[in-house]
Amino acid sequence: MCVCVCVTVCVVAERDGRVCSAQCTSDGGCWGRGDDQCVACRHYRHARLCVGSCEQSLGLYTINATADCAQCHEQCDDSVDHACTGPVRIYS
């Protein structure tokens, strides 16, 4: 599933038995084997890591309906659906 974006830079070659992470796009390729080595993410990106989703159970939320995740505030209750919608805790 690796498509090298630059022959001189790409270090992952399918013919050598080394493939990109499943979290990388199939047309974007990667620089190495890990989820942090994708040129482009298949689903979401959290910091430099490609992830399958921005699940609250992982302490993440989606930033403004983009394909980027961010960390929930440490005091957000991840057992309540949609409790985390941003980086700060809102008291009600």
CNS distance restraints for C-alpha pairs under 8 A (distance, minus, plus):
assign (resid   1 and name CA) (resid  14 and name CA) 6.78 0.50 0.50
assign (resid   1 and name CA) (resid  19 and name CA) 5.91 0.50 0.50
assign (resid   1 and name CA) (resid  20 and name CA) 6.17 0.50 0.50
assign (resid   1 and name CA) (resid  26 and name CA) 5.60 0.50 0.50
assign (resid   1 and name CA) (resid  29 and name CA) 7.62 0.50 0.50
assign (resid   2 and name CA) (resid  12 and name CA) 6.78 0.50 0.50
assign (resid   2 and name CA) (resid  13 and name CA) 6.41 0.50 0.50
assign (resid   2 and name CA) (resid  14 and name CA) 5.87 0.50 0.50
assign (resid   2 and name CA) (resid  19 and name CA) 5.42 0.50 0.50
assign (resid   2 and name CA) (resid  20 and name CA) 5.26 0.50 0.50
assign (resid   2 and name CA) (resid  26 and name CA) 6.41 0.50 0.50
assign (resid   2 and name CA) (resid  27 and name CA) 7.65 0.50 0.50
assign (resid   2 and name CA) (resid  28 and name CA) 7.87 0.50 0.50
assign (resid   2 and name CA) (resid  29 and name CA) 4.90 0.50 0.50
assign (resid   2 and name CA) (resid  30 and name CA) 6.71 0.50 0.50
assign (resid   3 and name CA) (resid  13 and name CA) 7.80 0.50 0.50
assign (resid   3 and name CA) (resid  26 and name CA) 6.73 0.50 0.50
assign (resid   3 and name CA) (resid  27 and name CA) 5.92 0.50 0.50
assign (resid   3 and name CA) (resid  28 and name CA) 6.38 0.50 0.50
assign (resid   3 and name CA) (resid  29 and name CA) 4.52 0.50 0.50
assign (resid   3 and name CA) (resid  30 and name CA) 7.52 0.50 0.50
assign (resid   4 and name CA) (resid  10 and name CA) 5.41 0.50 0.50
assign (resid   4 and name CA) (resid  12 and name CA) 7.30 0.50 0.50
assign (resid   4 and name CA) (resid  13 and name CA) 7.33 0.50 0.50
assign (resid   4 and name CA) (resid  28 and name CA) 7.53 0.50 0.50
assign (resid   4 and name CA) (resid  29 and name CA) 5.31 0.50 0.50
assign (resid   4 and name CA) (resid  30 and name CA) 6.89 0.50 0.50
assign (resid   5 and name CA) (resid   9 and name CA) 7.94 0.50 0.50
assign (resid   5 and name CA) (resid  10 and name CA) 6.63 0.50 0.50
assign (resid   5 and name CA) (resid  28 and name CA) 6.82 0.50 0.50
assign (resid   5 and name CA) (resid  29 and name CA) 6.29 0.50 0.50
assign (resid   5 and name CA) (resid  30 and name CA) 7.85 0.50 0.50
assign (resid   6 and name CA) (resid  10 and name CA) 5.63 0.50 0.50
assign (resid   9 and name CA) (resid  31 and name CA) 7.61 0.50 0.50
assign (resid  10 and name CA) (resid  30 and name CA) 7.04 0.50 0.50
assign (resid  10 and name CA) (resid  31 and name CA) 5.48 0.50 0.50
assign (resid  10 and name CA) (resid  32 and name CA) 7.90 0.50 0.50
assign (resid  11 and name CA) (resid  30 and name CA) 7.94 0.50 0.50
assign (resid  11 and name CA) (resid  31 and name CA) 5.63 0.50 0.50
assign (resid  11 and name CA) (resid  32 and name CA) 6.06 0.50 0.50
assign (resid  12 and name CA) (resid  16 and name CA) 7.91 0.50 0.50
assign (resid  12 and name CA) (resid  18 and name CA) 5.62 0.50 0.50
assign (resid  12 and name CA) (resid  19 and name CA) 6.08 0.50 0.50
assign (resid  12 and name CA) (resid  20 and name CA) 6.93 0.50 0.50
assign (resid  12 and name CA) (resid  30 and name CA) 6.87 0.50 0.50
assign (resid  12 and name CA) (resid  31 and name CA) 6.32 0.50 0.50
assign (resid  12 and name CA) (resid  32 and name CA) 5.66 0.50 0.50
assign (resid  12 and name CA) (resid  33 and name CA) 7.19 0.50 0.50
assign (resid  13 and name CA) (resid  17 and name CA) 6.87 0.50 0.50
assign (resid  13 and name CA) (resid  18 and name CA) 5.53 0.50 0.50
assign (resid  13 and name CA) (resid  19 and name CA) 6.39 0.50 0.50
assign (resid  14 and name CA) (resid  18 and name CA) 5.20 0.50 0.50
assign (resid  14 and name CA) (resid  19 and name CA) 5.25 0.50 0.50
assign (resid  18 and name CA) (resid  33 and name CA) 7.37 0.50 0.50
assign (resid  19 and name CA) (resid  33 and name CA) 6.55 0.50 0.50
assign (resid  20 and name CA) (resid  24 and name CA) 6.49 0.50 0.50
assign (resid  20 and name CA) (resid  29 and name CA) 6.67 0.50 0.50
assign (resid  20 and name CA) (resid  30 and name CA) 5.85 0.50 0.50
assign (resid  20 and name CA) (resid  32 and name CA) 6.72 0.50 0.50
assign (resid  20 and name CA) (resid  33 and name CA) 5.26 0.50 0.50
assign (resid  20 and name CA) (resid  34 and name CA) 7.28 0.50 0.50
assign (resid  20 and name CA) (resid  38 and name CA) 7.34 0.50 0.50
assign (resid  21 and name CA) (resid  33 and name CA) 5.88 0.50 0.50
assign (resid  21 and name CA) (resid  34 and name CA) 5.89 0.50 0.50
assign (resid  21 and name CA) (resid  35 and name CA) 5.67 0.50 0.50
assign (resid  21 and name CA) (resid  38 and name CA) 7.45 0.50 0.50
assign (resid  22 and name CA) (resid  35 and name CA) 7.92 0.50 0.50
assign (resid  22 and name CA) (resid  42 and name CA) 7.85 0.50 0.50
assign (resid  23 and name CA) (resid  35 and name CA) 6.11 0.50 0.50
assign (resid  23 and name CA) (resid  38 and name CA) 7.60 0.50 0.50
assign (resid  23 and name CA) (resid  41 and name CA) 5.91 0.50 0.50
assign (resid  23 and name CA) (resid  42 and name CA) 5.31 0.50 0.50
assign (resid  23 and name CA) (resid  43 and name CA) 6.93 0.50 0.50
assign (resid  23 and name CA) (resid  50 and name CA) 5.73 0.50 0.50
assign (resid  23 and name CA) (resid  51 and name CA) 6.25 0.50 0.50
assign (resid  23 and name CA) (resid  52 and name CA) 6.66 0.50 0.50
assign (resid  24 and name CA) (resid  28 and name CA) 7.12 0.50 0.50
assign (resid  24 and name CA) (resid  29 and name CA) 6.69 0.50 0.50
assign (resid  24 and name CA) (resid  30 and name CA) 7.02 0.50 0.50
assign (resid  24 and name CA) (resid  35 and name CA) 7.12 0.50 0.50
assign (resid  24 and name CA) (resid  38 and name CA) 5.11 0.50 0.50
assign (resid  24 and name CA) (resid  39 and name CA) 7.17 0.50 0.50
assign (resid  24 and name CA) (resid  40 and name CA) 5.91 0.50 0.50
assign (resid  24 and name CA) (resid  41 and name CA) 4.65 0.50 0.50
assign (resid  24 and name CA) (resid  42 and name CA) 5.00 0.50 0.50
assign (resid  24 and name CA) (resid  50 and name CA) 7.07 0.50 0.50
assign (resid  25 and name CA) (resid  29 and name CA) 6.51 0.50 0.50
assign (resid  25 and name CA) (resid  38 and name CA) 7.61 0.50 0.50
assign (resid  25 and name CA) (resid  39 and name CA) 7.90 0.50 0.50
assign (resid  25 and name CA) (resid  40 and name CA) 5.81 0.50 0.50
assign (resid  25 and name CA) (resid  41 and name CA) 5.49 0.50 0.50
assign (resid  25 and name CA) (resid  42 and name CA) 4.44 0.50 0.50
assign (resid  26 and name CA) (resid  42 and name CA) 7.82 0.50 0.50
assign (resid  28 and name CA) (resid  38 and name CA) 7.50 0.50 0.50
assign (resid  28 and name CA) (resid  39 and name CA) 5.58 0.50 0.50
assign (resid  28 and name CA) (resid  40 and name CA) 5.58 0.50 0.50
assign (resid  29 and name CA) (resid  38 and name CA) 6.31 0.50 0.50
assign (resid  29 and name CA) (resid  39 and name CA) 5.77 0.50 0.50
assign (resid  29 and name CA) (resid  40 and name CA) 7.33 0.50 0.50
assign (resid  30 and name CA) (resid  37 and name CA) 5.44 0.50 0.50
assign (resid  30 and name CA) (resid  38 and name CA) 4.23 0.50 0.50
assign (resid  30 and name CA) (resid  39 and name CA) 5.01 0.50 0.50
assign (resid  30 and name CA) (resid  40 and name CA) 7.76 0.50 0.50
assign (resid  31 and name CA) (resid  37 and name CA) 5.14 0.50 0.50
assign (resid  31 and name CA) (resid  38 and name CA) 6.37 0.50 0.50
assign (resid  31 and name CA) (resid  39 and name CA) 7.03 0.50 0.50
assign (resid  32 and name CA) (resid  37 and name CA) 5.10 0.50 0.50
assign (resid  32 and name CA) (resid  38 and name CA) 7.45 0.50 0.50
assign (resid  33 and name CA) (resid  37 and name CA) 6.37 0.50 0.50
assign (resid  34 and name CA) (resid  38 and name CA) 7.55 0.50 0.50
assign (resid  35 and name CA) (resid  49 and name CA) 5.55 0.50 0.50
assign (resid  35 and name CA) (resid  50 and name CA) 5.26 0.50 0.50
assign (resid  35 and name CA) (resid  51 and name CA) 7.40 0.50 0.50
assign (resid  36 and name CA) (resid  48 and name CA) 5.51 0.50 0.50
assign (resid  36 and name CA) (resid  49 and name CA) 4.35 0.50 0.50
assign (resid  36 and name CA) (resid  50 and name CA) 6.11 0.50 0.50
assign (resid  37 and name CA) (resid  49 and name CA) 7.81 0.50 0.50
assign (resid  38 and name CA) (resid  50 and name CA) 7.22 0.50 0.50
assign (resid  41 and name CA) (resid  45 and name CA) 6.33 0.50 0.50
assign (resid  41 and name CA) (resid  50 and name CA) 5.39 0.50 0.50
assign (resid  41 and name CA) (resid  51 and name CA) 7.70 0.50 0.50
assign (resid  42 and name CA) (resid  50 and name CA) 7.53 0.50 0.50
assign (resid  42 and name CA) (resid  52 and name CA) 7.74 0.50 0.50
assign (resid  43 and name CA) (resid  50 and name CA) 7.24 0.50 0.50
assign (resid  43 and name CA) (resid  51 and name CA) 6.55 0.50 0.50
assign (resid  43 and name CA) (resid  52 and name CA) 5.50 0.50 0.50
assign (resid  43 and name CA) (resid  53 and name CA) 6.71 0.50 0.50
assign (resid  43 and name CA) (resid  67 and name CA) 6.67 0.50 0.50
assign (resid  44 and name CA) (resid  50 and name CA) 5.73 0.50 0.50
assign (resid  44 and name CA) (resid  51 and name CA) 5.32 0.50 0.50
assign (resid  44 and name CA) (resid  52 and name CA) 6.12 0.50 0.50
assign (resid  44 and name CA) (resid  53 and name CA) 5.99 0.50 0.50
assign (resid  44 and name CA) (resid  54 and name CA) 7.05 0.50 0.50
assign (resid  44 and name CA) (resid  67 and name CA) 4.70 0.50 0.50
assign (resid  44 and name CA) (resid  68 and name CA) 5.40 0.50 0.50
assign (resid  44 and name CA) (resid  69 and name CA) 6.62 0.50 0.50
assign (resid  45 and name CA) (resid  49 and name CA) 5.60 0.50 0.50
assign (resid  45 and name CA) (resid  50 and name CA) 4.43 0.50 0.50
assign (resid  45 and name CA) (resid  51 and name CA) 5.84 0.50 0.50
assign (resid  45 and name CA) (resid  67 and name CA) 6.36 0.50 0.50
assign (resid  45 and name CA) (resid  68 and name CA) 4.81 0.50 0.50
assign (resid  45 and name CA) (resid  69 and name CA) 5.87 0.50 0.50
assign (resid  46 and name CA) (resid  50 and name CA) 6.23 0.50 0.50
assign (resid  46 and name CA) (resid  51 and name CA) 6.81 0.50 0.50
assign (resid  46 and name CA) (resid  68 and name CA) 5.96 0.50 0.50
assign (resid  46 and name CA) (resid  69 and name CA) 4.74 0.50 0.50
assign (resid  46 and name CA) (resid  70 and name CA) 5.98 0.50 0.50
assign (resid  47 and name CA) (resid  69 and name CA) 7.57 0.50 0.50
assign (resid  47 and name CA) (resid  70 and name CA) 7.43 0.50 0.50
assign (resid  54 and name CA) (resid  58 and name CA) 7.38 0.50 0.50
assign (resid  54 and name CA) (resid  60 and name CA) 5.08 0.50 0.50
assign (resid  54 and name CA) (resid  61 and name CA) 5.18 0.50 0.50
assign (resid  54 and name CA) (resid  62 and name CA) 5.74 0.50 0.50
assign (resid  54 and name CA) (resid  69 and name CA) 5.55 0.50 0.50
assign (resid  54 and name CA) (resid  70 and name CA) 7.86 0.50 0.50
assign (resid  55 and name CA) (resid  59 and name CA) 6.71 0.50 0.50
assign (resid  55 and name CA) (resid  60 and name CA) 5.49 0.50 0.50
assign (resid  55 and name CA) (resid  61 and name CA) 6.43 0.50 0.50
assign (resid  56 and name CA) (resid  60 and name CA) 4.99 0.50 0.50
assign (resid  56 and name CA) (resid  61 and name CA) 6.12 0.50 0.50
assign (resid  56 and name CA) (resid  72 and name CA) 7.80 0.50 0.50
assign (resid  56 and name CA) (resid  78 and name CA) 5.59 0.50 0.50
assign (resid  56 and name CA) (resid  81 and name CA) 7.78 0.50 0.50
assign (resid  56 and name CA) (resid  82 and name CA) 7.64 0.50 0.50
assign (resid  56 and name CA) (resid  84 and name CA) 6.86 0.50 0.50
assign (resid  57 and name CA) (resid  78 and name CA) 5.57 0.50 0.50
assign (resid  57 and name CA) (resid  79 and name CA) 7.36 0.50 0.50
assign (resid  59 and name CA) (resid  71 and name CA) 5.90 0.50 0.50
assign (resid  59 and name CA) (resid  72 and name CA) 5.31 0.50 0.50
assign (resid  59 and name CA) (resid  74 and name CA) 7.99 0.50 0.50
assign (resid  59 and name CA) (resid  78 and name CA) 6.83 0.50 0.50
assign (resid  60 and name CA) (resid  69 and name CA) 6.10 0.50 0.50
assign (resid  60 and name CA) (resid  70 and name CA) 5.46 0.50 0.50
assign (resid  60 and name CA) (resid  71 and name CA) 4.69 0.50 0.50
assign (resid  60 and name CA) (resid  72 and name CA) 5.25 0.50 0.50
assign (resid  60 and name CA) (resid  84 and name CA) 7.73 0.50 0.50
assign (resid  61 and name CA) (resid  69 and name CA) 5.44 0.50 0.50
assign (resid  61 and name CA) (resid  70 and name CA) 5.61 0.50 0.50
assign (resid  61 and name CA) (resid  71 and name CA) 6.55 0.50 0.50
assign (resid  61 and name CA) (resid  72 and name CA) 6.32 0.50 0.50
assign (resid  61 and name CA) (resid  84 and name CA) 6.43 0.50 0.50
assign (resid  61 and name CA) (resid  85 and name CA) 6.01 0.50 0.50
assign (resid  61 and name CA) (resid  86 and name CA) 6.77 0.50 0.50
assign (resid  62 and name CA) (resid  66 and name CA) 6.63 0.50 0.50
assign (resid  62 and name CA) (resid  67 and name CA) 7.08 0.50 0.50
assign (resid  62 and name CA) (resid  68 and name CA) 5.96 0.50 0.50
assign (resid  62 and name CA) (resid  69 and name CA) 4.61 0.50 0.50
assign (resid  62 and name CA) (resid  70 and name CA) 6.55 0.50 0.50
assign (resid  62 and name CA) (resid  85 and name CA) 7.55 0.50 0.50
assign (resid  63 and name CA) (resid  67 and name CA) 7.47 0.50 0.50
assign (resid  63 and name CA) (resid  68 and name CA) 5.73 0.50 0.50
assign (resid  63 and name CA) (resid  69 and name CA) 5.71 0.50 0.50
assign (resid  63 and name CA) (resid  70 and name CA) 6.63 0.50 0.50
assign (resid  63 and name CA) (resid  86 and name CA) 7.58 0.50 0.50
assign (resid  70 and name CA) (resid  86 and name CA) 7.92 0.50 0.50
assign (resid  70 and name CA) (resid  87 and name CA) 7.40 0.50 0.50
assign (resid  71 and name CA) (resid  87 and name CA) 6.48 0.50 0.50
assign (resid  72 and name CA) (resid  76 and name CA) 6.63 0.50 0.50
assign (resid  72 and name CA) (resid  84 and name CA) 5.97 0.50 0.50
assign (resid  72 and name CA) (resid  85 and name CA) 7.53 0.50 0.50
assign (resid  72 and name CA) (resid  86 and name CA) 6.21 0.50 0.50
assign (resid  72 and name CA) (resid  87 and name CA) 5.07 0.50 0.50
assign (resid  72 and name CA) (resid  88 and name CA) 7.26 0.50 0.50
assign (resid  73 and name CA) (resid  84 and name CA) 7.54 0.50 0.50
assign (resid  73 and name CA) (resid  86 and name CA) 7.42 0.50 0.50
assign (resid  73 and name CA) (resid  87 and name CA) 5.05 0.50 0.50
assign (resid  73 and name CA) (resid  88 and name CA) 5.23 0.50 0.50
assign (resid  73 and name CA) (resid  89 and name CA) 5.96 0.50 0.50
assign (resid  75 and name CA) (resid  89 and name CA) 6.74 0.50 0.50
assign (resid  76 and name CA) (resid  83 and name CA) 6.43 0.50 0.50
assign (resid  76 and name CA) (resid  84 and name CA) 5.96 0.50 0.50
assign (resid  76 and name CA) (resid  89 and name CA) 6.35 0.50 0.50
assign (resid  77 and name CA) (resid  83 and name CA) 6.09 0.50 0.50
assign (resid  77 and name CA) (resid  84 and name CA) 7.39 0.50 0.50
assign (resid  78 and name CA) (resid  83 and name CA) 6.54 0.50 0.50
assign (resid  78 and name CA) (resid  84 and name CA) 7.24 0.50 0.50
assign (resid  79 and name CA) (resid  83 and name CA) 8.00 0.50 0.50
assign (resid  84 and name CA) (resid  89 and name CA) 7.97 0.50 0.50
